[in-house]
Amino acid sequence: MIINCKCGKYQFDVKKSELGTGNREVQCGICNLKWIHGNKLNSKNFYFSRVLFFFVIFFGLSIIVLDYLQIFIITNIPSFQTYYLAKEQLIINIGQFYHLVKEVLILNIGPYLK
């Protein structure tokens, strides 16, 4: 298996058994650059798509739960204000969760993007 150095100038012939199946940090023996080499399924794109998938599921389930709660709130609470305040707060929480996930992804995956 041929591995290209991150700088693009050098190539190395390495046995697949030495690299393993997951991601591995490797270092060029000539220019001393380090980078992560590994399986595409374990790359940053796979983790990002997985987190995004769970976020979409969470968001969808939140909307469904709110729609079912709407019937309960309308029939049991005379004021609609509580429902709209709860819905507004949930939307704010979802936005904050999105920004938190984005920050975590940038901190954990950002170094691999360079």
C-alpha positions in Angstrom: 0.0 0.0 0.0 1.4 3.4 -0.9 0.9 6.3 1.5 1.4 9.9 0.4 3.0 12.4 2.7 0.8 15.3 3.8 3.2 17.7 2.0 2.7 15.8 -1.2 6.4 15.4 -2.0 7.1 11.9 -0.7 5.5 8.4 -1.0 6.0 5.4 1.2 5.3 1.7 0.6 3.8 0.3 3.8 2.2 -3.1 4.5 -1.5 -2.9 5.2 -1.0 -5.1 8.3 1.2 -2.3 9.8 -1.6 0.3 9.5 -4.4 -1.8 10.9 -8.1 -1.2 10.1 -8.8 2.0 12.0 -7.4 5.5 11.9 -3.8 5.8 12.8 -1.4 8.7 13.3 1.6 8.5 11.0 4.7 10.6 10.6 6.8 11.2 7.5 10.3 10.0 8.0 11.8 12.8 5.9 9.9 16.0 6.6 8.5 14.9 10.1 4.9 16.0 9.3 2.2 14.1 11.2 -1.3 13.2 10.0 -4.2 10.8 10.5 -4.4 8.0 8.0 -7.2 5.5 8.0 -10.4 4.0 6.9 -12.9 6.3 5.3 -15.8 4.9 7.4 -14.0 6.2 10.6 -13.3 9.6 9.1 -14.7 13.0 10.2 -17.5 12.9 7.6 -18.9 9.7 9.0 -19.0 11.1 12.5 -20.5 14.4 11.4 -23.2 12.7 9.4 -24.0 10.5 12.4 -24.4 13.4 14.7 -26.4 15.3 12.1 -28.7 12.3 11.7 -29.4 12.1 15.5 -29.9 15.9 15.6 -32.6 15.6 12.9 -34.3 12.7 14.7 -34.3 14.7 17.9 -35.7 17.7 16.2 -38.4 15.7 14.4 -39.4 13.9 17.6 -39.6 17.2 19.5 -42.0 18.6 17.0 -44.2 15.5 17.1 -44.3 15.6 20.9 -45.2 19.2 20.8 -48.1 18.5 18.4 -49.5 15.8 20.6 -49.0 18.0 23.7 -50.9 20.8 21.9 -54.1 18.8 22.1 -53.6 18.2 25.8 -52.8 21.9 26.5 -55.7 23.2 24.5 -58.2 21.0 26.2 -56.8 21.3 29.8 -55.4 24.8 30.0 -57.7 27.7 29.2 -54.8 30.0 28.0 -52.8 29.3 24.9 -50.0 31.4 26.2 -48.4 28.5 28.1 -48.3 26.4 25.0 -46.6 29.1 22.9 -44.1 29.8 25.7 -43.2 26.1 25.9 -42.9 25.8 22.2 -40.7 29.0 22.0 -38.5 27.7 24.8 -38.1 24.3 23.1 -37.1 26.0 19.9 -34.5 28.1 21.8 -33.2 24.9 23.5 -32.9 23.1 20.1 -31.0 26.1 18.7 -28.6 26.0 21.7 -28.2 22.2 21.3 -27.4 22.7 17.6 -24.7 25.3 18.5 -23.3 23.1 21.2 -23.0 20.1 18.8 -21.4 22.3 16.2 -18.8 23.5 18.7 -18.0 20.0 19.8 -17.7 18.8 16.3 -15.4 21.8 15.5 -13.2 21.1 18.5 -13.0 17.3 17.9 -13.0 17.1 14.2 -11.5 20.5 13.3 -7.8 19.4 13.8 -8.4 16.6 11.2 -9.6 19.0 8.6 -6.3 20.7 8.2 
